């Protein structure tokens, strides 16, 4: 295990794998770096991967009061540990965090945002303004289980009857152990509306992979603001979000993005005793392999092979 020290003095734990261009892995709700370890090892032959625990979870420290900006500072510390610049892979709320980090001006070379929780249409309701405070209140009242279930039902969209089946699952104590970080994730994703201004501020090459069995939307990407280094030809056409890059990729970018996004897929359900669409309590692999308990939302079951559109 390695450590980096954030701007507020918080120790951030990470593992380093491989040798090559640096990539930082940013997990979503209910996840620690153990969930991205298989992907980190898969990428190791081609990349130097920094797989870290976000603050408040796993082996990383935490410093009150929480602020999203402090998590961006954590990524800045990891980028420094990586040599001064890096690509970011983010999952779910971790994808939104990675997007915010890129928009803040950190030296990020590429983004791979796996299922960022943006509402691109009215299929899912917006989260209420007090959602993060409600989660924090439940944890403060020592009702961690209730906080877990609130996030699962409201933010992830898991049906209540499925949540009830998972109450005695072997991975449930792990979810409750980091329930205090759910308010952090809620602060990051906000109400889940499409962050047009945030998106327009990001100019680095970006791909947004998604699970093959998730619905696609047709909401267009908002136009990107021009920058001193941009030209009319560098602007991608309006295309469905979350399926598009911010701009057309150069050949060198395509190789890196294909390697990153192509590896971002879970092993087969059978390899983890995880049924594709059956009783979630029988999934013995913990909460890393199955989408039902991850922060990405969607129906219960294992994440499918990713599809990418550019």
C-alpha positions in Angstrom: 0.0 0.0 0.0 1.1 3.5 -0.8 -0.1 6.8 0.5 -0.4 10.4 -0.7 -1.2 13.4 1.5 -4.0 15.7 0.4 -4.0 19.5 0.8 -5.8 19.3 4.2 -3.4 16.7 5.5 -5.7 13.7 4.9 -3.8 10.5 4.1 -5.1 8.8 0.9 -4.2 5.1 0.5 -3.6 3.6 -2.9 -2.0 0.6 -4.6 0.2 1.0 -7.6 0.2 -1.5 -10.5 2.0 -1.8 -13.7 4.2 0.4 -15.8 3.2 2.9 -18.5 1.0 6.1 -18.8 -0.6 6.8 -15.4 -4.3 6.1 -14.7 -6.1 6.9 -11.5 -9.2 4.8 -10.6 -12.1 6.6 -8.9 -14.8 4.4 -7.4 -18.5 5.2 -6.8 -20.8 4.8 -3.8 -20.5 1.7 -1.7 -17.1 0.9 -3.2 -13.5 0.8 -2.0 -10.4 0.2 -4.1 -11.0 -3.5 -3.7 -13.8 -3.2 -6.3 -11.5 -1.7 -8.9 -8.5 -3.9 -8.2 -9.4 -6.5 -10.9 -9.6 -3.7 -13.5 -6.4 -2.2 -12.2 -4.6 -5.5 -12.6 -6.0 -5.9 -16.1 -4.7 -2.5 -17.1 -1.3 -3.1 -15.5 0.5 -4.5 -18.6 -0.1 -1.2 -20.4 -0.5 1.5 -17.7 0.7 2.5 -14.3 -2.5 2.3 -12.3 -3.1 4.2 -9.1 -6.1 2.5 -7.4 -7.1 4.5 -4.4 -9.6 4.6 -1.6 -11.6 7.7 -1.6 -11.5 9.6 1.7 -13.6 8.1 4.5 -13.4 4.6 3.2 -11.0 1.7 3.2 -7.5 2.6 4.3 -7.8 6.3 3.6 -8.3 8.9 6.3 -11.0 11.6 6.5 -11.1 15.2 7.7 -14.2 17.1 8.7 -16.0 19.0 7.4 -16.6 17.3 4.1 -16.4 19.2 0.8 -16.3 18.0 -2.7 -13.3 20.3 -3.3 -11.4 18.2 -0.8 -11.9 15.1 -2.9 -10.6 17.0 -5.9 -7.6 17.9 -3.8 -7.2 14.2 -3.1 -7.0 13.5 -6.8 -4.5 16.3 -7.2 -2.3 14.6 -4.6 -2.6 11.3 -6.5 -1.7 13.1 -9.8 1.4 14.5 -8.1 2.3 10.9 -6.9 1.8 9.7 -10.5 4.3 12.2 -11.9 2.4 15.3 -12.6 -0.4 14.3 -15.0 -2.7 11.2 -15.4 -5.8 9.8 -17.0 -8.9 9.3 -14.8 -11.3 6.4 -14.8 -14.4 7.1 -12.7 -17.4 4.9 -12.0 -20.9 6.3 -11.2 -20.5 9.1 -8.6 -16.8 8.6 -9.1 -17.3 9.5 -12.7 -18.9 12.7 -11.7 -16.1 13.4 -9.3 -13.6 12.8 -12.1 -15.5 15.2 -14.3 -15.4 17.8 -11.6 -11.7 17.3 -11.2 -11.1 17.8 -14.9 -13.2 20.9 -15.0 -11.2 22.3 -12.1 -8.2 22.4 -14.3 -6.1 19.6 -12.8 -3.6 18.1 -15.3 -5.8 15.3 -16.5 -5.0 13.8 -19.9 -8.0 11.6 -20.6 -11.3 10.7 -18.9 -13.2 7.4 -18.9 -16.5 8.0 -17.2 -18.3 4.7 -16.6 -22.1 5.3 -16.2 -22.1 8.8 -14.7 -25.5 9.2 -12.9 -26.8 12.1 -15.1 -30.5 12.3 -15.9 -30.6 12.8 -19.6 -34.4 12.8 -19.8 -37.3 12.5 -17.4 -37.1 8.7 -16.9 -35.8 9.0 -13.4 -36.8 11.7 -10.8 -34.3 14.2 -9.6 -33.0 13.8 -6.1 -34.3 16.2 -3.5 -32.2 19.1 -2.4 -31.8 17.8 1.1 -30.8 14.3 0.2 -27.2 14.5 1.4 -28.3 16.1 4.7 -30.9 13.3 5.2 -28.2 10.6 4.7 -25.9 12.4 7.1 -28.7 12.7 9.7 -29.4 8.9 9.5 -25.7 8.1 10.0 -25.4 10.6 12.9 -28.4 8.8 14.5 -26.6 5.5 14.2 -29.1 4.3 11.5 -26.5 3.3 9.0 -28.7 0.5 7.6 -31.4 3.0 6.9 -28.9 5.3 5.2 -27.8 2.4 3.0 -31.4 1.5 2.0 -32.3 5.2 1.4 -29.4 5.5 -1.1 -30.1 2.2 -2.7 -33.8 3.0 -3.3 -33.6 6.7 -4.1 -30.2 7.2 -5.7 -29.5 3.8 -7.2 -33.1 2.9 -8.0 -33.2 -0.6 -6.6 -36.8 -1.8 -5.9 -37.7 -1.9 -2.2 -38.4 -5.6 -2.3 -34.9 -6.3 -3.7 -33.4 -4.1 -1.0 -35.3 -6.1 1.6 -33.7 -9.3 0.2 -30.2 -7.9 0.6 -30.6 -7.0 4.3 -29.0 -10.2 5.4 -26.6 -10.6 2.5 -22.9 -11.2 3.4 -21.9 -7.9 1.9 -24.3 -5.8 3.9 -21.9 -5.0 6.8 -19.4 -3.7 4.3 -22.0 -1.3 3.0 -22.9 0.0 6.4 -19.3 0.4 7.4 -18.9 3.2 4.8 -22.5 4.5 5.0 -21.1 7.9 6.2 -19.6 8.4 2.7 -23.0 8.2 1.0 -23.6 11.8 1.9 -20.3 12.6 0.1 -21.5 10.8 -3.0 -24.9 12.7 -2.8 -23.0 16.0 -2.6 -21.0 15.1 -5.7 -24.0 14.0 -7.9 -26.4 16.7 -6.7 -29.9 16.3 -8.0 -28.6 14.2 -11.0 -29.6 16.8 -13.6 -27.4 17.1 -16.7 -24.5 19.3 -15.6 -24.3 21.3 -18.9 -22.0 24.0 -17.6 -19.7 21.4 -16.0 -19.6 19.4 -19.3 -18.8 22.5 -21.3 -15.8 23.2 -19.1 -14.1 19.9 -19.9 -11.9 19.8 -23.0 -9.8 16.6 -22.5 -10.6 13.5 -24.6 -13.4 11.6 -22.9 -15.3 8.4 -23.4 -18.4 7.4 -21.5 -18.9 3.6 -21.6 -22.1 2.0 -20.4 -23.6 -1.4 -19.6 -24.9 -3.0 -22.8 -28.3 -3.8 -21.2 -28.9 -0.2 -19.9 -31.3 2.0 -21.9 -29.8 4.7 -24.1 -31.1 8.2 -24.3 -31.2 10.7 -27.1 -30.6 13.9 -25.2 -27.9 15.9 -27.1 -24.6 16.9 -25.5 -24.5 20.6 -24.7 -22.2 22.7 -26.9 -18.6 23.0 -25.6 -17.2 26.5 -25.0 -14.4 27.4 -27.3 -10.9 27.5 -25.9 -7.6 29.0 -27.2 -6.5 25.6 -28.5 -9.8 24.6 -30.1 -11.0 24.9 -33.7 -14.4 24.4 -35.3 -13.2 21.0 -36.6 -12.5 19.9 -33.0 -16.1 20.1 -31.9 -18.0 16.8 -32.0 -21.5 16.9 -33.3 -24.5 16.8 -30.9 -24.7 13.2 -30.0 -26.5 11.1 -27.3 -25.2 11.5 -23.8 -23.9 9.5 -22.0 -22.4 7.9 -25.0 -20.0 10.4 -26.5 -16.6 11.8 -26.3 -16.1 15.5 -25.8 -14.3 15.8 -29.1 -13.1 13.4 -31.9 -10.1 11.4 -30.7 -6.7 11.5 -32.3 -5.2 8.1 -33.2 -3.0 8.1 -30.1 -6.0 8.9 -27.9 -8.0 6.1 -29.5 -5.5 3.5 -28.4 -5.4 4.7 -24.8 -9.2 5.0 -24.6 -9.9 1.6 -26.2 -7.5 -0.1 -23.8 -9.1 1.6 -20.7 -12.7 1.3 -21.7 -12.4 -2.1 -23.2 -11.0 -3.5 -20.0 -13.7 -1.9 -17.9 -16.0 -4.8 -17.8 -16.9 -7.3 -15.0 -16.0 -11.0 -15.3 -18.9 -13.3 -16.2 -21.6 -13.7 -13.7 -20.9 -17.4 -13.3 -17.3 -16.6 -12.3 -18.7 -14.9 -9.2 -21.7 -17.1 -8.5 -23.7 -14.0 -9.4 -27.0 -14.6 -11.2 -27.8 -12.3 -14.1 -31.3 -11.7 -13.0 -32.3 -13.7 -10.0 -32.2 -13.7 -6.2 -29.5 -11.0 -5.3 -28.9 -12.6 -1.9 -27.2 -15.6 -3.7 -24.5 -13.4 -5.1 -21.5 -14.5 -3.1 -18.9 -12.2 -4.6 -19.7 -9.3 -2.4 -20.7 -5.9 -3.7 -18.1 -5.4 -6.3 -19.2 -7.6 -9.2 -23.0 -6.9 -9.2 -24.6 -3.8 -10.3 -27.5 -4.0 -7.9 -25.4 -2.8 -4.9 -23.1 -0.5 -6.8 -23.6 3.2 -7.2 -24.4 3.0 -10.9 -28.1 2.2 -10.6 -30.0 -0.1 -12.9 -31.7 -3.4 -12.3 -30.1 -6.1 -10.2 -27.6 -8.2 -11.9 -24.0 -8.3 -13.1 -22.6 -5.5 -15.2 -22.5 -6.6 -18.9 -19.9 -6.0 -21.5 -19.5 -2.4 -22.2 -20.5 -0.7 -25.5 -18.8 2.5 -26.6 -19.9 5.0 -29.2 -17.7 7.8 -30.4 
